[in-house]
Amino acid sequence: MEVQIFGHKKSADTRKALRYFAERRIKTHFVDLTERAASLGELKRFAQRFGVTALIDRDARAYADLGLGNARYADDRWLEKLADEPMLLKVPLVRCQQQLTLGVDEATWASWIKR
């Protein structure tokens, strides 16, 4: 079993996800979004599961700095914006094969491990 974690090193939730899998000796592939942004295709996969608005971290500093408080973009435009500005994403985005989670979801992660 191997999981892929998209996040930021400075994010407490991302560190929590990394620690959760490390403690259980599950191999992880960490993608630091500050160094390499998630692809548009990868974001679409998460958007299909959770919706585009669920991916947006409205409390992020980047959200305020870019003045997006009143932005009313279509879903495709938001996906482009999230691909260009990965600091707008809620993290961690965790993928295990075709299973996806958004944020810290230890109950779901535990169900993955049980299989």
Biotite code that builds the C-alpha atoms (Angstrom):
import biotite.structure as struc

atoms = struc.array([
    struc.Atom([0.000, 0.000, 0.000], chain_id="A", res_id=1, res_name="MET", atom_name="CA", element="C"),
    struc.Atom([1.225, 3.468, -0.880], chain_id="A", res_id=2, res_name="GLU", atom_name="CA", element="C"),
    struc.Atom([-0.466, 6.818, -0.392], chain_id="A", res_id=3, res_name="VAL", atom_name="CA", element="C"),
    struc.Atom([0.166, 10.108, -2.110], chain_id="A", res_id=4, res_name="GLN", atom_name="CA", element="C"),
    struc.Atom([-0.084, 13.244, 0.014], chain_id="A", res_id=5, res_name="ILE", atom_name="CA", element="C"),
    struc.Atom([-0.319, 16.730, -1.464], chain_id="A", res_id=6, res_name="PHE", atom_name="CA", element="C"),
    struc.Atom([0.357, 19.520, 1.002], chain_id="A", res_id=7, res_name="GLY", atom_name="CA", element="C"),
    struc.Atom([2.691, 22.137, 2.431], chain_id="A", res_id=8, res_name="HIS", atom_name="CA", element="C"),
    struc.Atom([5.521, 21.391, 4.854], chain_id="A", res_id=9, res_name="LYS", atom_name="CA", element="C"),
    struc.Atom([4.393, 24.251, 7.076], chain_id="A", res_id=10, res_name="LYS", atom_name="CA", element="C"),
    struc.Atom([0.815, 22.942, 7.333], chain_id="A", res_id=11, res_name="SER", atom_name="CA", element="C"),
    struc.Atom([0.028, 21.250, 10.642], chain_id="A", res_id=12, res_name="ALA", atom_name="CA", element="C"),
    struc.Atom([-2.625, 19.075, 8.981], chain_id="A", res_id=13, res_name="ASP", atom_name="CA", element="C"),
    struc.Atom([-0.167, 17.933, 6.320], chain_id="A", res_id=14, res_name="THR", atom_name="CA", element="C"),
    struc.Atom([2.387, 17.035, 8.977], chain_id="A", res_id=15, res_name="ARG", atom_name="CA", element="C"),
    struc.Atom([-0.336, 15.169, 10.860], chain_id="A", res_id=16, res_name="LYS", atom_name="CA", element="C"),
    struc.Atom([-1.165, 13.095, 7.756], chain_id="A", res_id=17, res_name="ALA", atom_name="CA", element="C"),
    struc.Atom([2.497, 12.323, 7.127], chain_id="A", res_id=18, res_name="LEU", atom_name="CA", element="C"),
    struc.Atom([2.980, 11.316, 10.758], chain_id="A", res_id=19, res_name="ARG", atom_name="CA", element="C"),
    struc.Atom([-0.184, 9.154, 10.736], chain_id="A", res_id=20, res_name="TYR", atom_name="CA", element="C"),
    struc.Atom([1.063, 7.018, 7.851], chain_id="A", res_id=21, res_name="PHE", atom_name="CA", element="C"),
    struc.Atom([4.685, 6.979, 9.055], chain_id="A", res_id=22, res_name="ALA", atom_name="CA", element="C"),
    struc.Atom([3.611, 5.641, 12.456], chain_id="A", res_id=23, res_name="GLU", atom_name="CA", element="C"),
    struc.Atom([1.824, 2.782, 10.667], chain_id="A", res_id=24, res_name="ARG", atom_name="CA", element="C"),
    struc.Atom([4.781, 2.164, 8.355], chain_id="A", res_id=25, res_name="ARG", atom_name="CA", element="C"),
    struc.Atom([2.772, 2.967, 5.248], chain_id="A", res_id=26, res_name="ILE", atom_name="CA", element="C"),
    struc.Atom([4.861, 4.158, 2.323], chain_id="A", res_id=27, res_name="LYS", atom_name="CA", element="C"),
    struc.Atom([4.008, 7.729, 1.331], chain_id="A", res_id=28, res_name="THR", atom_name="CA", element="C"),
    struc.Atom([4.799, 9.880, -1.647], chain_id="A", res_id=29, res_name="HIS", atom_name="CA", element="C"),
    struc.Atom([4.745, 13.507, -0.512], chain_id="A", res_id=30, res_name="PHE", atom_name="CA", element="C"),
    struc.Atom([4.187, 16.283, -3.040], chain_id="A", res_id=31, res_name="VAL", atom_name="CA", element="C"),
    struc.Atom([5.132, 19.657, -1.556], chain_id="A", res_id=32, res_name="ASP", atom_name="CA", element="C"),
    struc.Atom([2.821, 22.110, -3.282], chain_id="A", res_id=33, res_name="LEU", atom_name="CA", element="C"),
    struc.Atom([5.191, 25.003, -2.607], chain_id="A", res_id=34, res_name="THR", atom_name="CA", element="C"),
    struc.Atom([7.823, 23.300, -4.778], chain_id="A", res_id=35, res_name="GLU", atom_name="CA", element="C"),
    struc.Atom([5.633, 21.589, -7.359], chain_id="A", res_id=36, res_name="ARG", atom_name="CA", element="C"),
    struc.Atom([1.974, 22.387, -7.950], chain_id="A", res_id=37, res_name="ALA", atom_name="CA", element="C"),
    struc.Atom([-0.604, 19.662, -8.436], chain_id="A", res_id=38, res_name="ALA", atom_name="CA", element="C"),
    struc.Atom([-1.561, 19.079, -12.043], chain_id="A", res_id=39, res_name="SER", atom_name="CA", element="C"),
    struc.Atom([-4.898, 20.248, -13.357], chain_id="A", res_id=40, res_name="LEU", atom_name="CA", element="C"),
    struc.Atom([-5.887, 16.618, -13.952], chain_id="A", res_id=41, res_name="GLY", atom_name="CA", element="C"),
    struc.Atom([-5.119, 15.690, -10.341], chain_id="A", res_id=42, res_name="GLU", atom_name="CA", element="C"),
    struc.Atom([-7.147, 18.644, -9.084], chain_id="A", res_id=43, res_name="LEU", atom_name="CA", element="C"),
    struc.Atom([-10.054, 17.621, -11.316], chain_id="A", res_id=44, res_name="LYS", atom_name="CA", element="C"),
    struc.Atom([-10.029, 14.176, -9.718], chain_id="A", res_id=45, res_name="ARG", atom_name="CA", element="C"),
    struc.Atom([-10.434, 15.734, -6.261], chain_id="A", res_id=46, res_name="PHE", atom_name="CA", element="C"),
    struc.Atom([-12.985, 18.262, -7.566], chain_id="A", res_id=47, res_name="ALA", atom_name="CA", element="C"),
    struc.Atom([-15.154, 15.480, -9.005], chain_id="A", res_id=48, res_name="GLN", atom_name="CA", element="C"),
    struc.Atom([-15.222, 13.799, -5.611], chain_id="A", res_id=49, res_name="ARG", atom_name="CA", element="C"),
    struc.Atom([-15.602, 16.805, -3.294], chain_id="A", res_id=50, res_name="PHE", atom_name="CA", element="C"),
    struc.Atom([-16.595, 19.753, -5.511], chain_id="A", res_id=51, res_name="GLY", atom_name="CA", element="C"),
    struc.Atom([-14.405, 22.681, -6.458], chain_id="A", res_id=52, res_name="VAL", atom_name="CA", element="C"),
    struc.Atom([-15.536, 24.910, -3.598], chain_id="A", res_id=53, res_name="THR", atom_name="CA", element="C"),
    struc.Atom([-14.462, 22.284, -1.040], chain_id="A", res_id=54, res_name="ALA", atom_name="CA", element="C"),
    struc.Atom([-10.892, 22.500, -2.355], chain_id="A", res_id=55, res_name="LEU", atom_name="CA", element="C"),
    struc.Atom([-10.611, 26.245, -1.696], chain_id="A", res_id=56, res_name="ILE", atom_name="CA", element="C"),
    struc.Atom([-9.155, 27.322, 1.650], chain_id="A", res_id=57, res_name="ASP", atom_name="CA", element="C"),
    struc.Atom([-10.980, 30.577, 2.220], chain_id="A", res_id=58, res_name="ARG", atom_name="CA", element="C"),
    struc.Atom([-9.017, 31.125, 5.461], chain_id="A", res_id=59, res_name="ASP", atom_name="CA", element="C"),
    struc.Atom([-5.640, 30.992, 3.697], chain_id="A", res_id=60, res_name="ALA", atom_name="CA", element="C"),
    struc.Atom([-3.482, 34.090, 3.646], chain_id="A", res_id=61, res_name="ARG", atom_name="CA", element="C"),
    struc.Atom([-3.111, 33.747, -0.140], chain_id="A", res_id=62, res_name="ALA", atom_name="CA", element="C"),
    struc.Atom([-6.899, 33.926, -0.518], chain_id="A", res_id=63, res_name="TYR", atom_name="CA", element="C"),
    struc.Atom([-6.976, 37.320, 1.192], chain_id="A", res_id=64, res_name="ALA", atom_name="CA", element="C"),
    struc.Atom([-3.760, 38.562, -0.436], chain_id="A", res_id=65, res_name="ASP", atom_name="CA", element="C"),
    struc.Atom([-5.156, 37.859, -3.904], chain_id="A", res_id=66, res_name="LEU", atom_name="CA", element="C"),
    struc.Atom([-8.398, 39.653, -3.060], chain_id="A", res_id=67, res_name="GLY", atom_name="CA", element="C"),
    struc.Atom([-10.598, 36.657, -3.842], chain_id="A", res_id=68, res_name="LEU", atom_name="CA", element="C"),
    struc.Atom([-13.201, 37.394, -1.178], chain_id="A", res_id=69, res_name="GLY", atom_name="CA", element="C"),
    struc.Atom([-15.714, 38.649, -3.734], chain_id="A", res_id=70, res_name="ASN", atom_name="CA", element="C"),
    struc.Atom([-14.554, 36.484, -6.649], chain_id="A", res_id=71, res_name="ALA", atom_name="CA", element="C"),
    struc.Atom([-17.297, 34.593, -8.460], chain_id="A", res_id=72, res_name="ARG", atom_name="CA", element="C"),
    struc.Atom([-15.470, 32.288, -10.842], chain_id="A", res_id=73, res_name="TYR", atom_name="CA", element="C"),
    struc.Atom([-16.785, 29.283, -12.719], chain_id="A", res_id=74, res_name="ALA", atom_name="CA", element="C"),
    struc.Atom([-15.485, 25.891, -11.572], chain_id="A", res_id=75, res_name="ASP", atom_name="CA", element="C"),
    struc.Atom([-13.046, 25.626, -14.486], chain_id="A", res_id=76, res_name="ASP", atom_name="CA", element="C"),
    struc.Atom([-11.564, 29.038, -13.663], chain_id="A", res_id=77, res_name="ARG", atom_name="CA", element="C"),
    struc.Atom([-11.226, 28.090, -9.984], chain_id="A", res_id=78, res_name="TRP", atom_name="CA", element="C"),
    struc.Atom([-9.372, 24.911, -10.960], chain_id="A", res_id=79, res_name="LEU", atom_name="CA", element="C"),
    struc.Atom([-6.958, 26.947, -13.065], chain_id="A", res_id=80, res_name="GLU", atom_name="CA", element="C"),
    struc.Atom([-6.484, 29.367, -10.175], chain_id="A", res_id=81, res_name="LYS", atom_name="CA", element="C"),
    struc.Atom([-5.840, 26.490, -7.748], chain_id="A", res_id=82, res_name="LEU", atom_name="CA", element="C"),
    struc.Atom([-3.298, 24.972, -10.139], chain_id="A", res_id=83, res_name="ALA", atom_name="CA", element="C"),
    struc.Atom([-1.522, 28.346, -10.439], chain_id="A", res_id=84, res_name="ASP", atom_name="CA", element="C"),
    struc.Atom([-1.771, 29.216, -6.720], chain_id="A", res_id=85, res_name="GLU", atom_name="CA", element="C"),
    struc.Atom([-1.447, 25.974, -4.722], chain_id="A", res_id=86, res_name="PRO", atom_name="CA", element="C"),
    struc.Atom([-1.474, 27.879, -1.421], chain_id="A", res_id=87, res_name="MET", atom_name="CA", element="C"),
    struc.Atom([-5.233, 28.342, -1.978], chain_id="A", res_id=88, res_name="LEU", atom_name="CA", element="C"),
    struc.Atom([-5.853, 24.597, -1.583], chain_id="A", res_id=89, res_name="LEU", atom_name="CA", element="C"),
    struc.Atom([-7.170, 22.960, 1.554], chain_id="A", res_id=90, res_name="LYS", atom_name="CA", element="C"),
    struc.Atom([-4.561, 20.429, 2.543], chain_id="A", res_id=91, res_name="VAL", atom_name="CA", element="C"),
    struc.Atom([-3.730, 17.642, 2.841], chain_id="A", res_id=92, res_name="PRO", atom_name="CA", element="C"),
    struc.Atom([-5.107, 16.030, -0.289], chain_id="A", res_id=93, res_name="LEU", atom_name="CA", element="C"),
    struc.Atom([-4.556, 12.303, 0.191], chain_id="A", res_id=94, res_name="VAL", atom_name="CA", element="C"),
    struc.Atom([-4.913, 9.607, -2.452], chain_id="A", res_id=95, res_name="ARG", atom_name="CA", element="C"),
    struc.Atom([-4.632, 5.845, -2.140], chain_id="A", res_id=96, res_name="CYS", atom_name="CA", element="C"),
    struc.Atom([-5.263, 4.232, -5.527], chain_id="A", res_id=97, res_name="GLN", atom_name="CA", element="C"),
    struc.Atom([-8.749, 5.554, -6.429], chain_id="A", res_id=98, res_name="GLN", atom_name="CA", element="C"),
    struc.Atom([-9.668, 6.545, -2.842], chain_id="A", res_id=99, res_name="GLN", atom_name="CA", element="C"),
    struc.Atom([-9.453, 10.250, -1.981], chain_id="A", res_id=100, res_name="LEU", atom_name="CA", element="C"),
    struc.Atom([-9.665, 12.389, 1.138], chain_id="A", res_id=101, res_name="THR", atom_name="CA", element="C"),
    struc.Atom([-9.555, 16.119, 1.734], chain_id="A", res_id=102, res_name="LEU", atom_name="CA", element="C"),
    struc.Atom([-8.121, 17.324, 5.017], chain_id="A", res_id=103, res_name="GLY", atom_name="CA", element="C"),
    struc.Atom([-7.411, 15.129, 8.024], chain_id="A", res_id=104, res_name="VAL", atom_name="CA", element="C"),
    struc.Atom([-9.673, 12.064, 7.856], chain_id="A", res_id=105, res_name="ASP", atom_name="CA", element="C"),
    struc.Atom([-8.166, 9.415, 10.112], chain_id="A", res_id=106, res_name="GLU", atom_name="CA", element="C"),
    struc.Atom([-11.291, 7.225, 10.068], chain_id="A", res_id=107, res_name="ALA", atom_name="CA", element="C"),
    struc.Atom([-11.114, 6.840, 6.294], chain_id="A", res_id=108, res_name="THR", atom_name="CA", element="C"),
    struc.Atom([-7.357, 6.306, 6.381], chain_id="A", res_id=109, res_name="TRP", atom_name="CA", element="C"),
    struc.Atom([-7.822, 3.548, 8.966], chain_id="A", res_id=110, res_name="ALA", atom_name="CA", element="C"),
    struc.Atom([-10.339, 1.826, 6.672], chain_id="A", res_id=111, res_name="SER", atom_name="CA", element="C"),
    struc.Atom([-7.760, 1.902, 3.858], chain_id="A", res_id=112, res_name="TRP", atom_name="CA", element="C"),
    struc.Atom([-5.198, 0.215, 6.091], chain_id="A", res_id=113, res_name="ILE", atom_name="CA", element="C"),
    struc.Atom([-7.625, -2.500, 7.213], chain_id="A", res_id=114, res_name="LYS", atom_name="CA", element="C"),
    struc.Atom([-8.086, -3.635, 3.621], chain_id="A", res_id=115, res_name="ARG", atom_name="CA", element="C"),
])
